[in-house]
Amino acid sequence: MPSRLPALSIGLAVIAAAAASQSSAAAAPVERRCGWLVNETPGNFELDDRQGQWTISEQGGYTASGFDRMPDMSTAGWIETNGPHGHGCACLSVTTERQTMRVTRVYAATPVALKRCRSDRRLPTP
């Protein structure tokens, strides 16, 4: 009696490959977004770029994955407006959910000179 193990293994491999391709196709692409990183009150962070206001975290509520690993964003200039809270210019590598205007994951974040955001007329004023 021939063994069915090789055919079963091949069938499982095909199913696994199909599932992997579907999940990677559905995954949001990593985007590089630059704009004003705003932290006016404790626990509330957003990125205001040319496409709108993206929520990164809300005090006592939503927090994007990877947010806790963001570096100190005040190293390239930070405008304090409420104690240590305020805003600066930054570029972030993120995934987003456009329907809710939320950052879903932060992969990398880099503070940049304030003049970059100030000179971009397409950015909203923080």
Beta strands, then each sheet from edge to edge (+ up, - down):
strand 1: 31-39
strand 2: 45-49
strand 3: 52-57
strand 4: 79-82
strand 5: 85-97
strand 6: 102-112
sheet 1: 3+ 2- 1+ 5- 4+
sheet 2: 3+ 2- 1+ 5- 6+
end
